Amino acid sequence: MFASPARAPAPRDRLRAALNQPLRAEPALRRESVTELLDLSTLGGRWFESGDGPGYVVESVYEAGHCHGRIPLHRALAIDPARLAGQVRDPRLGETEPRDFLYVDTETTGLGGAGTMVFLAGAARFEGAALHLRQFLLPGPQYENGLLGGISRELAGARALVSYNGKSFDVPALESRYILSRQRPTLRALPHLDLLHPNRRLFKGVIESHRLPMVERELLGFEREDDCPSAEVPERYFRFQRSGDPTHIRPVLRHNAWDILSLVALAAHLAAVCDDGASHPLQAARAAEYAGEHAAAARHYETALSTVPGRAERLESLERAARCHTRTGEWEAAAAHWQSLIDEPRGRRVLPYVELAKLAEHRLGDHPRAYVLTDEALTLARRGLVRPGPDGGELSIEALEHRLARLRGKLEKHR
């Protein structure tokens, strides 16, 4: 006897079975900030209350004898701000004391734009003999007012800012966040020593790149070990926000702390170089000339001529010394340097001829010498042996011809 085949479920039965399926699992609730996932005390910081809201800060203290590379931090306490004021051309800096400096560096979620947030702002100052570093961390967007309030409190006790490229990056980034938070930024009210610019100017030709890690290695003798690359900083912060895992943000805190310590060491190094005409004559000369101290600059350039071996540095020292001597009225000394540039092997510039001719005509009263120099420069330029300047300028062939004709007229007049 055969069993009858099983009948397929009726459509009504299939629908009933479908309706009785177990419910899908509820999605995990999204946490708004890392504070709901982890006790931030594992980062070594603390919560604080500012007038604008709660914030989180990680504090570190470095004794004055702490060395960052070759530079002990206490050297920053011996800085003469007046020496550095000339490097930023802001006399207000000369009215401060080293303890008034606030060293500032920020980490952001991007390179710019209204949507870029400052999620870490480091601020350091000397209190007594120790450097106190406070790193204001943004656990979540709702705590931004706390971060900004913490920075405002630091700014209130400062009389000058020190940064590295802060005028172009850190200050605008913070200002935009203050404005979006309907607060009034006060950063630009302070004199600002942006170390990028004087270091780039003084050490031109010495350092291939002026990115901070390269400057640290070359000038401070500091090598970062196992550092968090700058390009990874935003992603590490986002991972920290999502997971609450402190291992993502700790390397960023260390990266920022190294940046701040480098600011302190670089400020001390810059101040020393500005005064060290024996060990750094070319850098001291550049610093003095930029500050308008032309007599001191000329002395340092003279020292560089006998101690700096490179040809490019020698040519720069000759030309800059000649210009500084001219500004101080030392016409004969200036003329000697312009003549040295004319006599320099492989010299192919018309500039020394013109400058020496101008000195001979207007300062030394030697019109025949001015005529000979101009005639020689014009002849060499026409033969392609020296490079004339662009048309319309005082180094052009046309200008040389005009100068020669004018000098010829003067000589004929006084025959």
C-alpha positions in Angstrom: 0.0 0.0 0.0 1.5 3.3 -1.0 1.5 6.5 1.1 -0.2 9.5 -0.5 2.2 12.4 -1.4 2.3 15.3 1.1 0.3 18.3 0.0 2.1 21.7 -0.5 1.1 24.3 2.1 -1.7 26.5 1.1 -0.9 30.2 0.4 -2.8 31.1 3.6 -0.5 28.8 5.7 2.7 30.2 4.1 1.6 33.7 5.0 0.8 32.7 8.5 4.3 31.1 8.9 6.0 34.2 7.5 4.2 36.5 9.9 5.4 34.3 12.8 9.1 34.8 11.9 11.2 36.1 14.8 12.0 39.8 14.8 15.4 41.0 13.6 17.9 42.0 16.2 17.7 45.6 17.3 20.6 47.7 16.0 23.1 48.8 18.6 22.5 52.2 20.0 24.9 54.8 18.6 26.9 56.6 21.3 27.4 60.3 20.7 30.9 60.5 22.3 33.7 58.5 23.6 32.8 59.4 27.2 29.9 57.0 27.1 32.3 54.1 26.1 35.3 54.7 28.3 36.5 56.4 31.4 38.9 59.1 30.0 41.0 58.9 33.2 43.0 56.1 31.5 44.5 58.9 29.3 45.9 60.5 32.4 43.8 63.6 32.2 40.9 65.2 34.0 37.6 66.9 33.3 37.4 70.6 34.1 34.7 73.2 34.1 35.1 76.4 32.1 32.8 79.4 31.8 31.8 78.0 28.4 31.2 74.3 29.4 33.0 71.1 30.5 36.3 70.1 28.8 39.0 67.5 29.1 42.7 68.2 29.6 45.8 66.1 29.8 48.5 67.9 31.8 52.3 67.2 31.8 55.2 68.9 33.6 58.8 69.0 32.3 61.6 70.1 34.6 63.8 72.9 33.3 66.7 70.4 32.9 64.7 68.2 30.5 66.6 68.0 27.2 64.7 68.0 23.9 67.4 66.8 21.5 70.5 68.8 22.4 68.6 71.7 23.9 67.7 71.8 27.7 64.4 73.6 28.2 65.8 76.1 30.7 67.6 77.9 27.8 64.2 79.2 26.8 64.0 81.0 30.2 67.2 83.0 29.2 65.7 84.3 25.9 66.0 88.0 25.4 62.6 88.8 23.8 64.0 92.0 22.4 66.4 90.0 20.2 63.5 88.0 18.8 61.3 91.1 18.3 63.3 92.1 15.3 62.8 88.7 13.7 59.0 89.3 13.6 59.3 93.1 13.4 56.9 93.5 16.3 58.3 95.7 19.1 55.6 94.5 21.5 57.4 91.2 21.7 60.4 93.0 23.2 58.3 94.2 26.1 57.6 90.7 27.3 59.4 88.1 29.4 60.1 84.5 28.5 57.6 83.4 31.1 55.0 85.3 29.2 55.3 83.1 26.1 52.5 80.7 25.4 53.6 77.8 23.1 50.7 76.6 21.0 50.1 73.8 18.6 46.9 72.2 17.4 45.7 69.0 15.7 42.7 69.2 13.4 40.3 66.9 11.6 41.5 68.3 8.2 43.6 70.9 6.5 41.1 73.7 6.5 37.5 74.8 5.8 34.5 75.5 7.9 34.0 71.8 8.7 37.5 71.3 10.1 37.5 70.9 13.9 40.3 71.4 16.3 40.2 68.2 18.4 43.5 68.7 20.3 45.1 72.0 21.3 48.4 72.0 23.2 49.4 75.0 25.2 52.6 75.3 27.3 54.2 78.0 29.5 56.8 78.1 32.2 55.5 78.2 35.8 58.5 78.6 38.1 61.3 76.5 36.7 59.1 73.9 35.0 57.3 73.8 31.7 53.6 73.0 32.2 51.9 71.5 29.1 48.1 71.3 28.9 46.6 69.4 26.0 42.9 70.2 25.6 41.2 67.1 24.0 37.8 67.1 22.3 36.0 63.9 23.3 33.0 64.8 21.2 31.6 67.8 19.3 29.4 68.8 22.2 32.5 69.6 24.3 34.0 72.1 21.8 33.0 75.1 24.0 35.0 73.5 26.9 38.1 73.1 24.7 37.8 76.7 23.5 37.2 77.9 27.1 40.3 76.1 28.2 42.4 77.8 25.5 40.9 81.1 26.4 42.0 80.7 30.0 45.5 80.0 28.8 45.5 83.0 26.5 44.4 85.3 29.4 47.7 84.7 31.2 49.9 85.1 28.1 51.5 88.2 26.5 52.9 86.5 23.4 52.3 83.4 21.2 54.9 81.0 19.9 54.1 78.6 17.1 55.4 76.9 14.0 53.4 78.0 11.0 50.7 79.1 13.5 50.0 82.3 11.7 48.8 80.4 8.6 47.3 77.3 10.3 46.8 77.1 14.0 45.5 80.6 14.7 43.0 80.6 11.7 41.8 77.2 12.7 41.1 78.2 16.3 39.6 81.6 15.2 37.1 79.9 12.9 36.0 77.6 15.7 35.6 80.6 18.1 33.6 82.5 15.5 31.3 79.5 14.8 30.8 79.1 18.5 29.8 82.7 18.7 32.8 83.7 20.8 35.2 86.5 20.1 38.8 85.2 19.4 41.6 87.2 21.0 44.6 85.4 19.5 45.6 88.1 17.1 45.8 90.7 19.9 49.0 89.1 21.0 52.5 89.5 19.4 53.2 86.2 17.6 56.6 84.5 17.2 56.0 82.1 14.3 59.2 80.2 14.2 58.8 78.9 10.7 59.6 82.2 9.1 62.8 83.2 10.9 64.2 79.7 10.8 63.4 79.5 7.0 65.1 82.8 6.5 68.2 82.2 8.7 68.8 78.7 7.6 68.1 79.0 3.9 70.5 76.7 2.0 71.4 74.8 5.2 68.2 72.7 5.6 66.6 71.0 2.6 63.1 71.1 4.1 61.6 73.3 6.8 59.0 70.7 7.9 59.2 70.5 11.7 60.6 66.9 11.9 63.5 67.9 9.5 64.2 71.1 11.5 64.2 69.1 14.7 66.8 66.7 13.4 69.1 69.3 11.8 68.9 72.1 14.4 67.9 70.4 17.7 69.4 66.9 17.3 66.0 65.4 18.1 64.9 62.3 16.3 61.2 61.2 16.7 61.0 57.4 17.3 57.8 55.6 16.5 56.0 58.9 15.8 52.4 59.2 14.5 52.7 60.7 11.0 50.7 63.9 10.6 48.7 62.3 7.8 47.4 59.7 10.2 46.4 62.1 13.0 42.7 62.7 11.9 42.0 59.0 11.3 43.4 58.1 14.7 41.1 60.6 16.3 38.0 59.3 14.4 38.9 55.8 15.5 39.2 57.0 19.1 35.8 58.7 18.9 34.1 55.6 17.4 35.7 53.0 19.7 36.8 54.7 22.8 40.1 52.8 22.6 42.9 55.0 24.1 45.5 53.3 22.0 44.4 55.3 19.0 44.7 58.8 20.6 47.8 58.3 22.8 50.2 58.5 19.9 48.5 61.8 18.8 49.0 63.2 22.3 52.6 62.3 22.2 53.0 63.8 18.7 51.5 67.0 19.8 53.6 67.1 23.0 56.8 66.7 20.9 55.6 69.6 18.7 55.3 71.8 21.7 58.6 70.8 23.2 60.2 71.6 19.8 58.7 75.1 19.9 60.4 75.7 23.2 63.7 74.3 22.1 63.6 76.1 18.7 62.8 79.5 20.3 65.9 79.1 22.6 68.0 78.0 19.6 66.8 80.9 17.5 67.6 83.4 20.2 71.1 81.9 20.7 71.8 81.9 16.9 70.9 85.6 16.6 73.6 86.5 19.1 76.2 83.9 18.1 78.3 85.6 15.4 81.2 83.2 16.1 79.6 79.8 15.6 76.8 81.0 13.2 78.1 84.1 11.5 75.9 83.9 8.4 72.7 83.2 10.4 73.6 86.0 12.9 74.2 88.4 9.9 70.9 87.5 8.3 69.1 88.0 11.6 70.8 91.4 12.3 70.1 92.7 8.8 66.4 91.7 8.9 66.2 93.5 12.2 67.7 96.6 10.7 71.0 96.4 12.6 73.2 97.0 9.5 76.5 97.7 11.3 76.2 94.4 13.2 75.1 92.6 10.1 78.2 93.8 8.2 80.5 92.6 10.9 78.9 89.1 10.9 79.1 89.0 7.1 82.8 89.8 7.3 83.3 86.9 9.7 81.3 84.6 7.4 83.6 85.5 4.5 86.5 83.8 6.4 84.6 81.0 8.0 81.8 79.8 5.7 83.3 77.6 3.0 80.6 77.4 0.3 80.8 79.6 -2.8 77.1 80.5 -2.7 77.5 81.6 1.0 80.6 83.6 0.1 78.8 85.5 -2.7 75.9 86.2 -0.5 78.2 87.5 2.3 80.0 89.8 -0.2 76.8 91.3 -1.6 75.0 91.6 1.7 78.1 93.1 3.4 78.4 95.6 0.6 74.7 96.7 1.0 75.0 96.9 4.8 78.2 99.1 4.5 76.3 101.3 2.1 73.5 101.8 4.5 75.9 102.7 7.3 77.8 105.2 5.0 81.0 103.1 4.8 81.4 103.7 1.1 85.0 102.5 0.7 84.2 99.2 2.5 81.1 98.7 0.3 83.1 99.5 -2.9 85.8 96.9 -1.9 83.1 94.2 -1.6 81.5 95.1 -5.0 85.0 95.0 -6.5 85.5 91.5 -5.0 82.3 90.3 -6.6 83.5 91.7 -10.0 86.8 89.8 -9.6 85.1 86.6 -8.5 85.9 83.8 -10.9 82.9 82.7 -13.0 81.1 85.9 -12.0 78.5 86.5 -14.7 76.4 89.3 -13.1 76.1 92.9 -14.2 74.9 93.9 -10.7 78.3 94.5 -9.1 79.4 96.7 -12.0 76.3 98.9 -11.7 76.4 99.1 -7.9 80.1 100.0 -7.8 79.5 102.6 -10.6 76.7 104.2 -8.6 79.0 104.4 -5.5 81.8 105.8 -7.6 79.6 108.5 -9.1 77.4 109.5 -6.2 79.4 108.8 -3.1 83.1 108.7 -4.0 82.9 111.4 -6.7 85.0 109.3 -9.1 83.2 109.9 -12.4 86.0 108.3 -14.6 85.8 105.1 -12.6 82.1 105.1 -12.9 82.4 105.5 -16.6 84.9 102.7 -17.0 82.8 100.3 -15.0 79.7 101.1 -16.9 81.5 100.8 -20.3 83.0 97.4 -19.2 79.6 96.1 -18.1 77.9 97.2 -21.3 80.6 95.6 -23.5 80.4 92.3 -21.5 76.6 92.3 -21.7 76.6 92.8 -25.5 79.1 89.9 -25.9 77.0 87.7 -23.7 79.7 87.4 -21.0 77.5 88.8 -18.2 73.7 88.5 -17.8 71.9 91.9 -18.1 68.7 92.4 -16.3 65.2 92.5 -17.9 64.2 95.3 -20.2 63.2 98.5 -18.4 65.3 97.7 -15.3 68.5 99.5 -14.2 70.5 96.4 -15.1 69.2 96.2 -18.7 71.4 97.0 -21.7 69.2 100.0 -22.4 69.8 101.4 -18.9 73.5 100.8 -19.2 73.6 102.7 -22.5 71.7 105.6 -20.9 74.0 105.6 -17.8 77.1 105.6 -20.1 75.8 108.5 -22.2 75.1 110.5 -19.0 78.5 109.8 -17.5 80.2 110.7 -20.8 78.3 114.1 -20.7 79.5 114.7 -17.2 83.1 114.0 -18.2 83.0 116.2 -21.2 81.5 119.0 -19.2 84.4 119.0 -16.7 87.2 118.8 -19.3 
